Amino acid sequence: MASAHRRNNALDRIKVNGEWLSEEQEVRKEIVNSFQQMLSEDMEWKADIGRIQIDHISRQEAESLEVPFTKNEIYTTLMEMNGDKAPGPDGFTVAFWQNAWDFTKEEIMDMFKEFHEHNSFVRSLNNTFLVLIPKKSGVEDLEDCKPISLLEGLYKLLAKVLANRLKKVIGKVVSIAQNAFVTGRQILNASLIANEVGWMWSCVSSAKFSVLVNGVPTSFFPSTKGLRQGDPLSPYLFVMGMEVLDVLIRRAVEGGYLLGCIIQGGSKTSLNISHLFFVDDTIVFCGASKEQVSHLSWILLWFEAASGLRINLAKSEIIPLGEVEEILELAVELGCRVGSLPSQYLGLPLGVPNRATSMRDGVEERVRRRLALWKRQYISKRGKITLIKSTLASMSIYQMSIFRMSKSVAKRVEKVQRDFLWEGGNLEGKVHLVKWDVVCTEKNKGGLGLRKIAMLNRALLGKWIWRFACEKDNLWKQVITMKYGQEDHGWRSKKANGAVGVGAWKEILKESDWCWDNLVFLVGKGSKIKFWKDTWCTDTPMSHCFTHLFVLAAHRDATIEEMWDQNSGQGGWNLVFLRDFNDWELDMVGELLHTLRGHRPSLEENSVMWRRGRNGLFRVKEAYRLLDNPNDSVFPSRSI
């Protein structure tokens, strides 16, 4: 298998300026020259972005970035890293340093101390192998290959420690339009202390590259620009660089040069979304006029001059919404092709009707295409189960995380899985020895632990109900709130009504009931939690536990904050009822007061907790187990 991959990935020839090169030395020389040119900075004029106002972190947060490195910080980071990734030029994987920590920790600590005090480390630590992975069969030029950087283990540890520090503050300085690598969902400016900037610059600028051509390394050469895929720092540095483009677009919208997409809400409110970023995948919304497209073109040109990041116009397209006159002229102005809806963004369908069969059939087609690669190969039952879990079952998870899969497609995909399990890659029509419901039962109950697609789909969609209740200022929640409104003090979205553009969220809201049956409020100020109707101090709402008292309550929709009397001594519950109690009702009141003992509002923010998950967090695995109704007649594995 390894030999086959090596033969398929071999670069025997390459096309340069329309001419094929097949001599090994010529191929190696041309590849090295291409990467040297790509990684060398053009010292021509650069755009000045010094006046751009970018959000910054506080002085205290900046100082936390440059405190001395501790042994516990380094050890914890090392043990959290994946130890089995390919080694760099030194030949040592991260797993080696993990296992050899007791013998090498003093040298590693000395390296970090030297780096902290003198902003330097042994230059050979930053040597990098560039491996060319073909994107398709029949590679013609370097654009058909994906360069992957193989870094040395100690450098990855150093960069990972810096990245972990940066991760704690990057959310303060990256706009909500960027959705990648930021925990919980702006570029660091002069408030970032010089040491931290110097450390990162040392990591980026001291890199040297050697290209592996057919497994043989070339000589090392330095670089003056570019980020390495595989460097733990690269994602965060790229996001901070993209913040410049974010600011340029926002300023253009504020100045009226770009229109954006206006989402109209109730009470004459609106939300303007001008762009969405996910790493280097970008959507920009603007008016269908030559002036606006021209303004966008100048923004992209200015960003390229400032950052060196060039827009790949060959992969870009301008998509009109509705009838747009002179769309070809707009495409020429921007320098890209004309696209149309439906399209794709981040691997998900864009502009496709919610119930369109074309959107669903793609999942089945991908599963069958992957299955075709395994035909005529002898694979044991255990191997088939592993492939179903790791590949076939997971291929649809991404799309099912936001769209509901139709029952017909789910059944067809499950049939493909069943046939592969019992019949093999050729699907010869053998007998299925065990019911699929039993196969999908948990292992500790006699099944094989596979998952039913429809049930998994529901669990994945239910996570959005949890996220809407938990997340505060994320852009996606602002859009949903603006479009549909919110209720129950902002914990829930209102129903998605309308004929167009409501399908996805409407399907998600169908999972609200079972999700909220398993959510419990954690009381802070209590201003957004209903005393009687929400679940907060018992397993069910107070109105269910004390039905008789709820009928007598004077304020059935009151919040916890309203039911708490802060002026009575150290505070106490102010329970108001419509009439005095009878003797036989006093026990109910006593039980209610006993239940409330130890519960009181605080100055913290209100939150919700998933009662069945670890640490109160929603987990798809627990949600699936909750939704699943295991078959009673499971295989008696414990009796064998």
C-alpha positions as CSV (number, residue, x, y, z in Angstrom):
1,M,0.0,0.0,0.0
2,A,2.8,2.4,0.9
3,S,4.6,1.6,-2.3
4,A,1.5,2.3,-4.3
5,H,1.1,5.7,-2.6
6,R,4.7,6.5,-3.3
7,R,4.3,5.6,-7.0
8,N,1.1,7.7,-7.3
9,N,2.7,10.7,-5.6
10,A,5.9,10.6,-7.6
11,L,6.7,13.7,-9.7
12,D,8.4,12.3,-12.8
13,R,7.8,15.4,-14.8
14,I,6.5,18.9,-14.5
15,K,5.3,21.6,-16.8
16,V,7.0,25.0,-16.6
17,N,5.9,27.9,-18.9
18,G,4.1,25.4,-21.1
19,E,7.2,23.2,-21.5
20,W,7.5,19.7,-19.9
21,L,10.6,18.9,-17.9
22,S,11.3,15.2,-17.2
23,E,15.0,15.1,-16.2
24,E,15.2,14.5,-12.4
25,Q,17.7,17.3,-11.8
26,E,15.7,19.8,-13.9
27,V,12.5,18.9,-12.0
28,R,14.2,19.4,-8.6
29,K,15.8,22.6,-9.7
30,E,12.6,24.1,-11.0
31,I,10.6,23.1,-7.9
32,V,13.1,24.7,-5.6
33,N,13.3,27.9,-7.8
34,S,9.5,28.1,-7.7
35,F,9.3,27.8,-3.9
36,Q,12.2,30.2,-3.4
37,Q,10.4,32.8,-5.5
38,M,7.1,32.2,-3.8
39,L,8.6,32.5,-0.3
40,S,10.7,35.6,-1.0
41,E,9.3,39.0,-0.3
42,D,9.1,41.6,-3.1
43,M,10.7,44.7,-1.7
44,E,8.6,47.1,-3.8
45,W,6.2,49.6,-2.4
46,K,3.8,48.4,0.4
47,A,0.5,50.0,1.3
48,D,0.6,51.9,4.6
49,I,-2.1,50.5,7.1
50,G,-0.8,52.4,10.1
51,R,-3.9,54.6,10.3
52,I,-6.4,51.7,10.4
53,Q,-8.2,51.6,13.7
54,I,-8.1,48.0,14.9
55,D,-9.4,46.8,18.3
56,H,-6.7,46.1,20.9
57,I,-6.3,44.1,24.1
58,S,-5.8,45.6,27.5
59,R,-2.4,46.2,29.1
60,Q,-3.0,43.5,31.6
61,E,-3.8,41.0,28.9
62,A,-0.8,42.0,26.9
63,E,1.5,41.5,29.9
64,S,0.1,38.0,30.4
65,L,1.5,37.1,27.0
66,E,5.1,37.6,28.0
67,V,5.3,36.1,31.5
68,P,8.2,33.6,31.9
69,F,7.4,30.1,30.6
70,T,6.7,27.6,33.4
71,K,7.5,23.9,33.5
72,N,3.8,23.0,34.0
73,E,2.7,25.1,31.0
74,I,5.3,23.5,28.8
75,Y,4.6,19.9,30.0
76,T,0.8,20.3,29.7
77,T,1.1,21.6,26.2
78,L,3.5,18.8,25.2
79,M,1.2,16.1,26.5
80,E,-1.8,17.6,24.6
81,M,-0.1,17.5,21.3
82,N,-0.6,14.8,18.7
83,G,2.6,12.6,19.0
84,D,2.1,10.6,15.8
85,K,2.4,13.2,13.1
86,A,5.2,13.0,10.6
87,P,8.6,14.1,11.9
88,G,10.6,17.1,10.6
89,P,14.2,17.1,9.4
90,D,15.5,15.9,12.8
91,G,13.6,12.7,12.5
92,F,12.0,12.9,16.0
93,T,8.2,12.9,16.4
94,V,6.5,14.7,19.2
95,A,5.8,11.3,20.8
96,F,9.6,10.9,21.3
97,W,9.7,14.2,23.4
98,Q,6.6,13.1,25.3
99,N,8.2,9.8,26.3
100,A,11.6,11.4,27.0
101,W,10.4,14.3,29.1
102,D,12.0,13.1,32.3
103,F,15.4,12.9,30.6
104,T,15.1,16.1,28.5
105,K,13.1,18.5,30.5
106,E,16.1,20.5,31.8
107,E,17.4,21.1,28.3
108,I,13.9,22.0,27.1
109,M,13.5,24.4,30.0
110,D,16.9,26.0,29.1
111,M,15.7,26.4,25.5
112,F,12.5,28.2,26.6
113,K,14.5,30.4,29.0
114,E,16.9,31.4,26.3
115,F,14.0,32.2,24.0
116,H,12.3,34.3,26.6
117,E,15.3,36.3,27.6
118,H,17.2,36.7,24.3
119,N,14.5,36.1,21.7
120,S,16.5,33.4,20.0
121,F,16.9,29.6,19.7
122,V,19.0,27.2,17.8
123,R,18.3,28.0,14.1
124,S,18.3,24.4,13.1
125,L,15.1,23.9,15.2
126,N,13.2,25.9,12.5
127,N,14.2,23.8,9.5
128,T,11.2,22.6,7.5
129,F,10.6,19.9,5.0
130,L,8.1,20.8,2.3
131,V,6.2,17.7,1.1
132,L,4.2,18.0,-2.1
133,I,0.8,16.1,-1.9
134,P,-1.0,15.7,-5.3
135,K,-4.5,17.1,-5.3
136,K,-5.4,14.9,-8.3
137,S,-4.0,12.2,-10.4
138,G,-1.9,13.3,-13.4
139,V,-0.1,16.2,-11.8
140,E,1.1,18.7,-14.4
141,D,2.4,21.7,-12.4
142,L,2.9,22.8,-8.8
143,E,-0.6,24.2,-8.6
144,D,-1.8,20.6,-8.7
145,C,0.1,19.9,-5.5
146,K,-0.6,20.9,-1.9
147,P,2.6,21.7,0.1
148,I,2.6,20.4,3.6
149,S,5.3,21.6,6.1
150,L,7.0,19.0,8.3
151,L,8.4,20.8,11.4
152,E,10.7,19.7,14.1
153,G,9.1,18.5,17.3
154,L,10.7,21.1,19.7
155,Y,9.8,24.0,17.4
156,K,6.2,22.8,17.3
157,L,6.2,22.7,21.1
158,L,7.6,26.2,21.3
159,A,5.0,27.5,18.7
160,K,2.2,25.6,20.4
161,V,3.0,27.3,23.8
162,L,2.9,30.7,22.1
163,A,-0.3,29.8,20.2
164,N,-2.0,28.7,23.5
165,R,-1.3,32.1,25.0
166,L,-2.4,34.0,21.9
167,K,-5.6,31.9,21.8
168,K,-6.8,33.4,25.2
169,V,-6.9,37.0,23.9
170,I,-7.4,36.7,20.1
171,G,-11.2,36.8,20.6
172,K,-10.8,40.4,21.9
173,V,-9.3,41.7,18.7
174,V,-10.9,39.6,16.0
175,S,-14.2,40.8,14.6
176,I,-17.3,38.6,14.7
177,A,-17.2,38.3,10.9
178,Q,-14.3,35.9,11.3
179,N,-15.3,32.4,12.4
180,A,-12.1,30.4,12.5
181,F,-9.7,29.5,15.3
182,V,-11.3,31.9,17.8
183,T,-12.4,30.1,21.0
184,G,-16.2,30.5,21.4
185,R,-16.7,31.5,17.9
186,Q,-9.9,41.4,15.9
187,I,-5.3,42.1,14.8
188,L,-3.2,42.9,17.8
189,N,-1.9,46.4,17.6
190,A,0.6,48.4,19.6
191,S,-0.8,47.2,22.9
192,L,0.8,43.8,22.2
193,I,4.1,44.1,24.0
194,A,7.2,44.1,21.9
195,N,8.6,40.8,23.3
196,E,5.6,38.8,22.2
197,V,5.8,40.4,18.7
198,G,9.5,39.7,18.6
199,W,9.0,36.0,19.6
200,M,6.5,35.5,16.8
201,W,8.6,37.2,14.3
202,S,11.6,35.0,15.3
203,C,9.5,31.9,14.7
204,V,8.3,33.1,11.3
205,S,11.4,34.8,9.9
206,S,14.0,32.2,10.9
207,A,12.3,29.3,9.0
208,K,14.4,27.5,6.4
209,F,12.9,25.1,3.8
210,S,13.9,22.0,2.0
211,V,11.6,20.5,-0.6
212,L,11.2,16.7,-0.6
213,V,11.1,15.7,-4.3
214,N,10.1,12.1,-4.5
215,G,11.3,11.6,-1.0
216,V,14.8,13.2,-1.5
217,P,15.4,16.5,0.2
218,T,16.9,19.5,-1.6
219,S,19.3,21.9,0.0
220,F,17.8,24.4,2.6
221,F,16.9,27.9,1.6
222,P,15.6,30.8,3.7
223,S,12.3,32.6,3.4
224,T,11.2,36.2,3.9
225,K,7.4,35.8,3.8
226,G,4.7,33.2,4.1
227,L,3.1,31.0,6.8
228,R,3.6,27.3,7.1
229,Q,0.7,24.9,7.2
230,G,1.4,22.8,10.2
231,D,2.9,25.6,12.3
232,P,0.7,26.0,15.4
233,L,1.1,29.8,15.2
234,S,0.0,30.1,11.5
235,P,-3.8,29.9,12.0
236,Y,-3.8,32.7,14.5
237,L,-1.4,34.9,12.6
238,F,-3.4,34.5,9.4
239,V,-6.7,35.4,11.2
240,M,-5.0,38.6,12.6
241,G,-3.8,39.4,9.1
242,M,-7.3,39.0,7.7
243,E,-8.5,41.5,10.2
244,V,-7.0,44.2,8.0
245,L,-9.4,43.2,5.2
246,D,-12.2,43.1,7.7
247,V,-11.6,46.7,8.8
248,L,-11.2,47.9,5.2
249,I,-14.6,46.4,4.2
250,R,-16.3,47.7,7.3
251,R,-15.0,51.2,6.7
252,A,-16.2,51.0,3.1
253,V,-19.7,50.1,4.3
254,E,-19.7,52.9,6.8
255,G,-18.7,55.3,4.1
256,G,-21.5,54.1,1.7
257,Y,-19.0,52.6,-0.8
258,L,-20.4,49.0,-0.2
259,L,-24.0,48.2,0.5
260,G,-23.8,44.8,2.3
261,C,-26.7,42.5,3.0
262,I,-29.4,44.1,5.2
263,I,-31.5,41.8,7.3
264,Q,-34.7,43.5,8.4
265,G,-36.1,42.8,11.9
266,G,-39.0,43.9,13.9
267,S,-39.4,47.3,15.5
268,K,-37.7,49.0,12.5
269,T,-34.3,47.4,13.4
270,S,-31.9,45.9,10.9
271,L,-28.5,44.1,10.7
272,N,-26.1,44.8,7.9
273,I,-23.7,41.9,7.0
274,S,-21.1,42.9,4.5
275,H,-18.8,39.9,4.6
276,L,-18.1,36.5,6.2
277,F,-14.6,35.0,6.7
278,F,-13.6,31.5,7.4
279,V,-9.8,31.4,7.1
280,D,-9.3,32.2,3.4
281,D,-12.8,31.4,2.3
282,T,-14.7,34.7,2.0
283,I,-18.1,36.0,1.0
284,V,-18.6,39.7,0.4
285,F,-22.1,41.2,-0.1
286,C,-22.4,44.4,-2.2
287,G,-24.8,46.1,-4.5
288,A,-25.2,45.0,-8.1
289,S,-23.6,48.2,-9.6
290,K,-20.4,48.8,-11.4
291,E,-19.4,51.5,-8.8
292,Q,-19.7,49.1,-5.8
293,V,-17.9,46.3,-7.6
294,S,-15.1,48.7,-8.5
295,H,-14.9,49.8,-4.9
296,L,-14.5,46.2,-3.8
297,S,-11.8,45.6,-6.4
298,W,-9.8,48.5,-5.0
299,I,-10.2,47.2,-1.5
300,L,-8.9,43.8,-2.5
301,L,-6.0,45.5,-4.4
302,W,-5.1,47.6,-1.4
303,F,-5.2,44.5,0.9
304,E,-2.9,42.7,-1.4
305,A,-0.4,45.6,-1.4
306,A,-0.5,45.7,2.4
307,S,-0.3,42.0,3.2
308,G,1.0,40.2,0.1
309,L,-2.1,38.0,0.1
310,R,-3.4,37.8,-3.4
311,I,-7.0,36.9,-4.2
312,N,-7.2,33.8,-6.4
313,L,-9.5,35.1,-9.0
314,A,-9.5,31.8,-10.9
315,K,-11.4,30.3,-8.0
316,S,-13.5,33.3,-7.3
317,E,-16.9,34.1,-8.7
318,I,-19.6,36.8,-8.6
319,I,-23.0,35.4,-7.9
320,P,-26.1,37.6,-8.8
321,L,-29.2,37.4,-6.7
322,G,-32.2,37.7,-9.0
323,E,-32.0,39.5,-12.4
324,V,-28.8,41.6,-12.6
325,E,-28.2,43.6,-15.8
326,E,-24.7,43.7,-17.2
327,I,-23.5,40.9,-14.9
328,L,-20.7,40.1,-17.4
329,E,-19.4,43.6,-17.1
330,L,-19.3,43.4,-13.3
331,A,-17.4,40.1,-13.6
332,V,-14.9,41.7,-15.9
333,E,-14.5,44.6,-13.5
334,L,-13.7,42.3,-10.6
335,G,-11.7,39.9,-12.8
336,C,-13.5,36.7,-12.0
337,R,-16.2,34.4,-13.5
338,V,-19.9,34.6,-13.2
339,G,-21.5,32.0,-10.8
340,S,-25.1,31.2,-9.9
341,L,-27.2,29.7,-7.2
342,P,-27.3,27.0,-6.0
343,S,-23.6,27.0,-5.1
344,Q,-21.4,25.8,-2.2
345,Y,-19.7,27.5,0.7
346,L,-17.4,25.7,3.1
347,G,-18.7,22.4,1.6
348,L,-22.3,23.1,2.3
349,P,-25.1,23.9,-0.2
350,L,-25.8,27.6,-0.6
351,G,-29.1,28.8,-2.0
352,V,-30.6,25.4,-2.4
353,P,-34.3,24.9,-1.3
354,N,-34.4,23.0,2.0
355,R,-36.2,20.0,0.5
356,A,-34.3,19.9,-2.8
357,T,-33.4,16.3,-3.6
358,S,-30.1,17.4,-5.3
359,M,-28.8,18.6,-1.9
360,R,-29.5,15.2,-0.3
361,D,-28.5,13.0,-3.1
362,G,-24.9,14.3,-2.9
363,V,-24.4,12.6,0.5
364,E,-25.5,9.2,-0.9
365,E,-23.3,9.7,-4.0
366,R,-20.2,10.5,-1.9
367,V,-20.8,7.4,0.2
368,R,-21.2,5.2,-2.9
369,R,-18.1,6.7,-4.5
370,R,-16.0,6.0,-1.4
371,L,-17.4,2.5,-1.3
372,A,-16.3,1.9,-4.9
373,L,-12.7,2.3,-3.7
374,W,-13.0,-0.7,-1.4
375,K,-14.5,-3.1,-3.9
376,R,-12.8,-6.5,-4.4
377,Q,-10.7,-6.0,-1.3
378,Y,-10.8,-8.6,1.4
379,I,-11.8,-6.8,4.6
380,S,-12.8,-8.6,7.8
381,K,-16.0,-7.8,9.6
382,R,-14.1,-5.9,12.2
383,G,-12.4,-3.9,9.5
384,K,-15.8,-3.1,7.8
385,I,-17.2,-1.9,11.1
386,T,-14.2,0.4,11.6
387,L,-14.6,1.8,8.0
388,I,-18.3,2.3,8.5
389,K,-17.7,4.2,11.7
390,S,-14.7,6.2,10.6
391,T,-15.7,7.0,7.0
392,L,-19.1,6.0,5.7
393,A,-21.1,7.2,8.8
394,S,-19.0,10.4,9.2
395,M,-19.2,11.6,5.6
396,S,-22.7,12.8,6.2
397,I,-22.2,14.3,9.7
398,Y,-21.0,17.7,8.4
399,Q,-24.1,18.3,6.3
400,M,-26.4,16.8,8.9
401,S,-25.1,19.3,11.5
402,I,-27.3,22.0,9.9
403,F,-29.7,20.3,7.5
404,R,-32.2,17.6,8.1
405,M,-31.7,14.6,5.9
406,S,-34.8,13.2,4.3
407,K,-36.0,9.8,5.5
408,S,-35.6,8.3,2.0
409,V,-32.0,9.4,1.7
410,A,-31.2,8.2,5.3
411,K,-32.7,4.8,4.5
412,R,-30.7,4.5,1.3
413,V,-27.4,5.5,3.0
414,E,-28.1,3.0,5.8
415,K,-28.8,0.3,3.2
416,V,-25.4,1.0,1.7
417,Q,-23.8,0.6,5.1
418,R,-25.8,-2.7,5.8
419,D,-24.9,-4.1,2.4
420,F,-21.2,-3.3,2.9
421,L,-21.1,-4.8,6.4
422,W,-22.7,-8.2,5.3
423,E,-21.9,-8.4,1.6
424,G,-18.6,-6.6,1.1
425,G,-17.5,-4.2,-1.5
426,N,-19.1,-6.0,-4.4
427,L,-22.6,-6.1,-2.7
428,E,-23.3,-9.7,-3.9
429,G,-26.6,-10.0,-2.1
430,K,-25.7,-12.1,1.0
431,V,-28.1,-12.7,3.9
432,H,-28.0,-10.1,6.7
433,L,-27.6,-12.1,9.8
434,V,-28.6,-9.6,12.4
435,K,-31.2,-6.9,12.4
436,W,-29.9,-3.4,11.8
437,D,-31.6,-2.1,15.0
438,V,-29.5,-4.6,16.9
439,V,-26.3,-3.7,15.1
440,C,-26.9,0.0,16.0
441,T,-27.3,-0.9,19.7
442,E,-24.6,0.1,22.1
443,K,-21.8,-2.4,22.6
444,N,-22.5,-2.9,26.3
445,K,-26.0,-4.0,25.3
446,G,-24.9,-6.5,22.7
447,G,-24.7,-4.3,19.6
448,L,-21.9,-3.1,17.4
449,G,-22.2,0.6,18.4
450,L,-23.1,1.9,14.9
451,R,-25.5,4.9,14.8
452,K,-28.8,5.4,13.1
453,I,-28.6,8.3,10.7
454,A,-32.0,9.9,11.5
455,M,-31.3,9.8,15.2
456,L,-27.8,11.2,14.8
457,N,-29.3,13.9,12.6
458,R,-31.7,15.0,15.4
459,A,-28.9,15.0,18.0
460,L,-26.7,17.2,15.7
461,L,-29.6,19.7,15.0
462,G,-30.4,19.8,18.7
463,K,-27.0,21.3,19.4
464,W,-28.1,24.5,17.8
465,I,-30.9,24.9,20.4
466,W,-28.2,24.6,23.1
467,R,-25.9,27.0,21.3
468,F,-28.7,29.6,20.9
469,A,-29.3,29.5,24.7
470,C,-25.6,29.6,25.6
471,E,-23.9,31.9,23.1
472,K,-24.3,35.7,23.5
473,D,-22.9,37.9,20.8
474,N,-22.1,35.5,17.9
475,L,-23.0,36.7,14.5
476,W,-25.1,33.7,13.6
477,K,-27.3,34.3,16.7
478,Q,-27.6,38.0,15.8
479,V,-28.9,37.0,12.3
480,I,-31.4,34.4,13.7
481,T,-32.6,36.9,16.3
482,M,-33.0,39.7,13.8
483,K,-34.8,37.5,11.3
484,Y,-37.2,35.5,13.6
485,G,-37.1,37.3,16.9
486,Q,-36.6,35.8,20.4
487,E,-38.7,34.9,23.3
488,D,-38.5,33.7,27.0
489,H,-36.1,36.5,27.8
490,G,-33.8,35.6,24.8
491,W,-33.3,31.9,25.6
492,R,-35.3,30.7,22.6
493,S,-35.9,31.8,19.1
494,K,-39.4,32.4,17.9
495,K,-40.9,30.1,15.3
496,A,-39.6,30.4,11.8
497,N,-42.5,31.5,9.7
498,G,-42.4,32.4,6.0
499,A,-42.3,30.9,2.6
500,V,-38.7,31.5,1.6
501,G,-35.4,31.1,3.4
502,V,-36.7,29.5,6.7
503,G,-36.3,25.8,6.0
504,A,-33.0,25.1,7.8
505,W,-33.9,26.9,11.1
506,K,-37.5,25.7,10.9
507,E,-36.2,22.1,11.0
508,I,-33.8,22.9,13.8
509,L,-36.6,24.3,16.0
510,K,-38.4,21.0,15.7
511,E,-35.9,19.6,18.2
512,S,-36.6,22.3,20.8
513,D,-38.9,20.3,23.1
514,W,-36.6,17.4,23.9
515,C,-33.6,19.7,24.2
516,W,-35.3,22.0,26.7
517,D,-36.6,19.0,28.6
518,N,-32.9,18.3,29.4
519,L,-31.7,21.8,30.0
520,V,-31.4,23.3,33.5
521,F,-30.9,26.9,34.4
522,L,-28.0,28.0,36.5
523,V,-29.3,31.0,38.5
524,G,-27.2,34.1,38.5
525,K,-29.1,37.4,38.8
526,G,-32.3,35.5,38.0
527,S,-33.6,38.4,35.8
528,K,-34.2,36.1,32.8
529,I,-35.4,32.9,34.5
530,K,-39.1,32.4,35.4
531,F,-39.6,31.2,38.9
532,W,-42.5,28.9,38.2
533,K,-42.2,27.9,34.6
534,D,-38.4,27.3,34.1
535,T,-36.4,24.4,35.4
536,W,-33.8,25.7,37.8
537,C,-33.8,24.1,41.3
538,T,-35.7,20.8,40.6
539,D,-35.7,18.3,37.7
540,T,-38.9,19.8,36.4
541,P,-40.4,23.4,36.5
542,M,-41.9,24.5,39.9
543,S,-45.3,24.6,38.2
544,H,-45.1,20.8,37.7
545,C,-43.7,20.0,41.1
546,F,-46.2,22.2,43.0
547,T,-49.2,22.3,40.7
548,H,-51.6,23.4,43.4
549,L,-49.5,26.2,44.6
550,F,-48.9,27.4,41.0
551,V,-52.6,27.8,40.5
552,L,-52.7,30.0,43.6
553,A,-49.7,32.0,42.7
554,A,-50.3,35.7,42.1
555,H,-47.5,36.2,39.6
556,R,-47.1,33.1,37.5
557,D,-44.8,34.7,35.0
558,A,-42.5,36.4,37.6
559,T,-38.8,36.0,37.3
560,I,-36.6,34.7,40.1
561,E,-35.2,38.2,40.6
562,E,-38.8,39.5,41.1
563,M,-39.6,36.8,43.6
564,W,-36.6,37.6,45.7
565,D,-36.9,40.4,48.4
566,Q,-33.4,41.9,48.8
567,N,-34.7,44.3,51.5
568,S,-35.6,41.7,54.1
569,G,-32.5,41.2,56.2
570,Q,-30.1,39.1,54.2
571,G,-32.8,38.6,51.5
572,G,-35.6,36.1,51.2
573,W,-38.3,34.7,49.0
574,N,-41.3,36.9,48.6
575,L,-44.0,34.3,47.6
576,V,-47.3,36.0,46.9
577,F,-50.5,34.0,46.5
578,L,-54.1,34.9,45.7
579,R,-55.6,33.8,49.1
580,D,-54.6,32.5,52.5
581,F,-53.8,28.8,52.8
582,N,-56.0,26.2,54.3
583,D,-54.4,23.9,57.0
584,W,-54.0,21.0,54.6
585,E,-52.1,23.3,52.2
586,L,-49.4,24.3,54.7
587,D,-47.4,21.1,54.1
588,M,-47.1,22.0,50.4
589,V,-45.8,25.5,51.3
590,G,-43.3,23.9,53.8
591,E,-42.1,21.5,51.1
592,L,-41.7,24.4,48.6
593,L,-39.7,26.5,51.2
594,H,-37.5,23.4,51.9
595,T,-36.9,23.0,48.2
596,L,-35.9,26.7,47.9
597,R,-33.5,26.4,50.9
598,G,-29.9,27.1,49.7
599,H,-31.1,28.7,46.4
600,R,-30.8,32.5,46.0
601,P,-29.8,34.9,43.2
602,S,-26.2,36.1,42.9
603,L,-24.3,38.7,40.9
604,E,-23.3,36.2,38.3
605,E,-24.8,35.9,34.8
606,N,-27.6,33.4,34.2
607,S,-26.7,30.4,32.1
608,V,-28.0,27.0,31.1
609,M,-26.6,23.5,31.7
610,W,-27.1,20.3,29.8
611,R,-28.1,18.0,32.7
612,R,-27.0,14.7,31.0
613,G,-23.5,15.9,29.9
614,R,-20.2,16.1,31.6
615,N,-19.5,19.6,33.0
616,G,-22.9,20.6,31.9
617,L,-22.0,20.8,28.3
618,F,-24.0,19.5,25.4
619,R,-22.4,16.5,23.7
620,V,-23.9,14.9,20.6
621,K,-23.0,11.4,22.0
622,E,-25.1,11.9,25.1
623,A,-27.9,13.5,23.1
624,Y,-27.9,10.5,20.7
625,R,-28.1,8.1,23.6
626,L,-31.0,10.1,25.0
627,L,-32.9,10.0,21.7
628,D,-32.2,6.4,20.9
629,N,-34.7,3.7,21.9
630,P,-32.6,0.5,22.1
631,N,-34.1,-2.7,20.9
632,D,-35.1,-5.0,23.8
633,S,-34.1,-8.2,22.0
634,V,-30.4,-7.5,21.8
635,F,-27.8,-10.1,21.2
636,P,-26.9,-11.8,24.6
637,S,-23.2,-11.2,24.5
638,R,-22.9,-11.3,28.2
639,S,-24.2,-14.8,28.3
640,I,-21.5,-16.2,26.0
